[in-house]
Amino acid sequence: MDRTADRGAQRRAAPPVLQNAFRPFFLAGACWAAALVPLWVWEFAGGGSGPVTSLGLTGHAHEMLYGYLAAIVCGFALTAIPNWTGRAPVAGKGLAALFGLWAAGRIAVLAFDGMIGGLVEIAFLFVLAAVALREVMAGKNWRNLPVVVLLTLFALSHLLFHAPEYYLAAIRATFAVAALLIALIGGRIVPSFTRNWFASMASRHTASMPGPMKTYDKISIGVLFLALLTWVIAPVHLVTGGLLVLAALTQLGRLARWKGQATLAEPLVWSLHAGYAWLPIAVGLIGAGLVWPAAIPASAGLHAMAAGLIGTMTLAVMTRASLGHTGRARKADSVTTLIYALAHLGAIIRVCAALHENDVLLLAAGATLWSGAFLLFCIAYAPMLFGAKPAGTVSG
């Protein structure tokens, strides 16, 4: 029996929650996001600290990026890569070990302050990058090596975070990696899923939809890469601000080509467009803040990227992948639509709070709505993530 067949057998023997990476990682990542934000706002507002809220601002940033975001990226990457390579997904004991490493990292952050705890929680992203590289190489799927490179940069930025003099640069680098992952992968799935939906509806827009990664897409990603790299290296330079604004405009043009305005009848599709729309908004706000710092604080752009781009785009992907890979119809019900609405409204209010000197009431309102979206995902999607696929569907 070859390794792929053996992995397939392990997957079939595993409980449903360990049959694909999106199941444990989407659920745990969503739970972690739902808990962290309101607890941090409570501490920020002077409500005291506890075992989680004593992390402070640095710990809040760390866990949102290397706890919540890392879990969602892992769940997506190890679900998508098998589709790209044709190999069986990581499942069973191997998946349990990887999830255990992520969970141990969260415990290490909360309970330990020494070298051993640090090594445990740093290790996860490096292991993820190594697993992704192994899968891409084994499947000879060279076109997706850029994803592995970005995962490796994610791991390196996490390592850099632990050097006190470089942790702000590490945060910028991590945001840059997240934005590029969304630009690269989102640039495939948003037009692809939109075209598929248009075709299913016999829409007149089907034939005019642009294909993924055309010349304009490559140029816009190149401009974004240059702008973000400049921001990581020279975060307060006027030239950086100009490049970021230019990158935002090119991404806005890219988004406009995907005809999102024609997808309003299906939330599972428009949520992808709405999530991607936060990319030009966030990059534009960061750039505008460098050009007009007195008018636009840096935190406005950062939270447009964190709560807006990362928060709403991860939920859009998590809901769609969870429905499709557990054998459900790819159609959003009222609960899923509410998840999207809460996340976007929470992100908008969080950006407004940054523009109003972090008004505590706005912070609390934004945190409640945004975290409520993730809590609702956990409640609504836990049964399908833990449970077996409906009879008559193909394992996925």
N, C-alpha and C positions, 0 to 999 in steps of 0.2 A: 504494500500500500504506500503510495507516495505521500509527501508531506501535506499537499493540498487536500487529498482524499481523507487523510487522517484528521486534519483540522475540521473538515466537513462532518465527520463522525462525532468529534468532540462537540461540535455545535449542536447537532441533533440531540445529543445526550444531556446537554446543559439545560438548566431552567430557562424559561423565556427571557428573563431579565439579563442573562449572560449570553444570549445568542447573537447579539450585535452591539457594537459600542455605543450607538446612540441611546440605547435603553437606559443603562445606569448613568451615563455621563450627562445626558440631557436632564434627567430628573434630579440628580444631585446638584448639578450646576444651577438649575432653576431654584431649587430650595435654598442654596447658598446665597444667591442673589436676593431672594425674597427676604432673607433674614438680615443680611449685612447692612443694607441701605437704611432701613428705619432705625436700627440700633446705632448706626453712626450719627444720624440726625439727632437722635436722643442725646447722645454724648455731646455733640456740637452745641445743642441748645442748653447744655448745663444740667442735664438730667442725671448725671453720674455715670459711672462705668461699671462694667461687669467683666466676666471672663472673655467676652467677645469685644465689647465696646472699648475696652482698655487698649485696643490696638492703636487708637489715635488716627490722625490723618494719613500718616505713612502706611500704617497697617490697612486702613480702608482702601487706599489705592492699590496696595499689594494684593489684597484678596479679591478685589474686583477684577484685576487683570490676570493674576496668576492662580487664582482659585476658580472663580466663576467662568471667566472667559476661557481659561485653559481647558476646563472641563468641556465646554461646548465645542471648542475647536477640535479637541480629541474625539468627541462623539461624532462630529461631522466628518473629520478626515478619515477615521478608520471605518466609516460607513461608505464614504464616497470612493476611496481608493480601490476597494474590491470591484466596484462597478467599472472603474477605469482599467483595471488590470485583468479582470476575469478570474481572480483568485478568490478562494473562500475567505471570509472575514475573520479577524481575530475574535475568538469566542472562548467560552468555557473557562478553564483554569487560567489560561493566558490573559484573558480579559479581566478575570477576577483579580489577578495579581497586579495588573496595570491600574485598575480602579482602587485597589488597596493602597497602592503607592500614592495616588492622588489624595485619598482620604487620610493617609498617614501624614502627608504634607500639611493638611489643614490642622490636624492635631498638633503637629510640631510647631506650627505658627502660634497656636493658642497656648500651648503648655510648656514649650521649651525655648530657651534663649541661647543655647550653646551651638557648638559646631556640628554636633550630630544632628540636631533638629534642622539646622540650616541645610545640611547635605541631603537630608531626606526630602525636604520640600523642593529643593532645586533640581533633584534628579528626575522628576516626573517629565518635564518637557524635553530633556535630552533623550530619555527613553522613548518618548513619543516620536521624536524626530528620527531616531534610529530605526524604530519599527516601520515608520513611513518609508524611509530609504530602502529598507530591506524589501518591502512589498513592491515598490516601484521598480527596483532593480530586478527582482525575481520575475516580474511581469513584463520586463523590458518596455516599460511605459515611460519613455524618456521625455515626452512632452509635458509630463507633470512633475519633472524635477524642480521647476521653480517653486512649487508648493512645498517641497521638502526643504529647499533653501530658506523659505520664509519661516517654516517651523523651526529650523535651526537658529535663525536670527531671533525668533521669539524666545528660545531657550537661552541664548547668549545675553539678550537684554534682561532676562530674569536674573541671570548671574550678576550682571552689572548693577542691578538694583541694590544688591547687598554691599556694594562699595559706597559708603556714605557720601563721598564727594561726587559721585556720579549718578545718584539715584534719580535725580530729575532728568538727566539725559536718558536714563534707562526707561523712564515713563514715556518720554517723547518717542524713543525708539520702538517701544511696544505699541503705542498708538499708531505709529507709522506702519509697522508690520501688520496690524489689524486692518488698517485702511487699505493696504495693498492686497491683502488676502481677499477682502471684500470686493475690491476693484477687479481682481483677477478672476476669482471664482464666481462672484456675483455677475461679472460681465459675461459669463457663460450661462448661468442658470436663469437669470432674469429674462433675457430675450428668448432662450430656449423654451422655458415653461410658458412664457407668454405666447409664443408661436404655436405651441401644442394646444393651448386653450383656445386660441383663435381658430385653429383647425377643427377642434371638437365642436365649436359653435358655428362652423361654416362662415366665419367672418371674412369680410372683404379685406381686412387688414393682413390676412395670412401671407399673401404673396408679396406684400411690400415690406415685411419685417426684415431688417438686416440680419445677416448671419453673425455669429460670434467672432470676435477677434479679427475684424477687418482693419484696414489701414488706420481709420480714424481711432478705433479702439486702442491700437498699439501706440499711436501718438499720444493719446490722452493718458494712458498708463505711464508712458515715458515721462511726460510732463509732471504727473503726480509723483512719480518716484524721485525726480530731481528736486521738486519742491519739498517733499518730506525729508529727503536726505539733508537738504540745506537747513531745514528747520531743526533737525536733530543736532547738527553741527553748530549752527549759528542762529540760535532761537530768537534773538532780539534785533536782528539786522533788518533794515528797511527793504533790502533786496529780497530777503526771505519772505516778507509779507507780500511783495508784488508777485513772486513766483507762486505762492499759495493761492492768491486770488485768481491768477491765470489758470492754475490747476483746477480750481473750483469751477471756473467757467467752462473748461473743456469737459469736465465730468457732467456738468449740467447739460451740455450739448449731447453728450453720449446718452444720458438718460432720456432726453427728449426723443431720440431716435427709436426708442423701444415702445412708444405708443401706450404708455401707462394710462392715459386718460380714457382709453377704450376698454379698460379692464375692470371698471368700477362694479360690474355685476358679480364679480367673484372675489371676495376678500382674500382668498388664498393666493391669488395672483397679484391684486393691487397692493397687498402688504409687502411684497418684494420690491415693487417700485417705490412705495412710500419709505421703506427702510433704506433703500439705496439713495433716495433723495437727501438723506441726512449727510451723505458723503460730501457733496458740494457745499451744503450748509455749514458743516463743521469745519471743513478746510477753509472755506471762505471767511468764516468768523475768526478763525485763528489768524489768517492773513490780515484781515481788516483790523484786528486788534493790534497787530504790529505796526500798521500804517497809522491808525488812530487810537493809540493806547488810552487816551483820556476818556474816550467814548465807549470802548468795548474792552472789558477786562478779559484777561487770558482765560479765566475759568469758564467764560461763556462758550468759547470754542471747544475747550477740553470736554465740557459736559455735553455739548452737542454731539461730540464724537462718542463719548462713553454711554450716556443715557440714550441719545438719539440714534446714532449710527449702529453702534455695537448692540445696544439693548433691543431695538426694534428689528434689526436685521437677523439677529440670532433667534428671536421669537418667530419671525416669519419662516425661517429655515427649519427650526425645531418642530413647529406644528406641521408643516408640509411633510417633512421626512418621517415624523412619527406616524402620521396617517397613512402615508404610502407604504412604508416598510412594515407596518403591522396589518396590512391587508384591508384597510378602510378606504372608503372613497375619498379622493382628493377634492374635498369640498368643505368649506368652512361653515360650521354651524354658528348659532348666535353666541355661544360661549367663546368660541375661537375669535369671532369678530370683536367681542368685548375685550379679549386679551389684547388685540392690536390697538384698539381705541385707548385703553388704559395706558399702555406703554407709550404711545405717541403723545398723549396729553400730559402724562407725567414728565416726559422729556422736554416738552415745550415749557412747562412751568419751571422745570429745573434750570433751563437756560434763562428764563425770565428772572429767576431768583439771582442768578449770577450778575445779571444786568442791573439789579436793584440791591447791590451790596449784600448779597446772600441773606435776604429777608427770611427770618425764621419761619414765618407762616407759609411763605411760598416754598421754602425747602421742605417743610412737613407735608404740604399738599402734594408736591411733586413726588416725594419719596413714597407717600401712601399709594398714589396711583400707579407709579412705575413698579414698585414692589408687589402691589396687588395683582398686576398683570402676571408676574412670575408665580405668585402664590396660586392664582387661578389656573395657570398652566399645570402646576403640580397636582392640584386637585382633579382637574378634568382629564389629564393625560396619564396619570399614574396607573389607572386600571389597564390601559392598553400597553403601557411600557412594561408592566409586570406580567401581564397576561399573555397567553398563547394567541396566535393569529386565528381568526375565524376559520372554521372548517372549509376546505375547498380552495384555500389561497396558497400561493407558493411561499415557502419560507423566505424571510427577508429581514 
